[in-house]
């Protein structure tokens, strides 16, 4: 009798755990399905805004306008295995997707170039997990804006001391991140020099 | 009933505060407190998850077999955290991107598990809800105070707005995790030495 009730309580435990897991997973799955399209849409809008920011183009205010502008002016290409590239139809600008290794993980950036002059139109970091308050400051405006109109190969100088078209301000206390950014912009400049003018 | 609510709330804010008395949730205290904005969103997330998981655990408390209660609590907590993550991604993509991995960190916060184990397992849903909210607030205000000083000293800003000019030499250590250890230690020392002095002596 004792033994039987022990088995029964064990079975009850398994059944309970199974059913409660089932209930929660079903609820979460529904929430996931319901919000999936919204999340994908947010992601696309984010990427489009970032490309336009990098190219130095005024970003249209509404979501619809952004979509229209993008489909009219930008050609996205993905060569086999490489990261996407965005070429602007009415101008020399190309935005490259470049990745590099930061302190805590991969950094993915959009780097825009004027293919005629070889000057950068801008940079934006679409994925980074650097230290908040230190390396993560690469996402701040002052850091991103300083690349506009500059030309590689780049070197970095202490914060606030850059003058000249191939220098940029480092971030004090975030040397590893700064080095990663240097590699990224130089890689982008290299790609732009070799393939930028010849088309895609 | 009302008396009980007041008692629980006061205890969680002061005498039994999860951060400076129970010293729980230190992982997130170190991680998020270098910028006020992140701290606030983390706090809101934590209040939400603690309250809801407390209510859920409390409602199921009579059905949950004792031996697997921790597994069940973990499942409930994890589900709510995933929910917060999804909702942020769908409706507040910018905040979600700012917070990045921190939302997931809520799962590892011992305060939630601690309240579920210590309180929700033995109390009615409504009281557990009150307990969850007040524990969350007890955690939040301590973190916000720490974050205020860390952001001010580490970056010279408050809520991203520069308040200390160029003359201020930024303390990089305040931005990094060790800075939080110092701040937290100073905070606990002050609170225990000044405000909770009598309680310490009575022990």
Interface residues (C-beta under 8 A of the other chain):
Chain A: X9 X12 X13 X16 X17 X20 X21 X24 X27 X28 X31 X32 X35 X38 X39 X42 X43 X46 X129 X131 X132 X133 X134 X172 X173
Chain B: X32 X34 X35 X38 X60 X63 X64 X65 X67 X68 X71 X72 X75 X76 X79 X82 X83 X86 X87 X89 X90 X91 X93 X97 X100 X101 X151 X154 X155 X170 X172 X175 X176
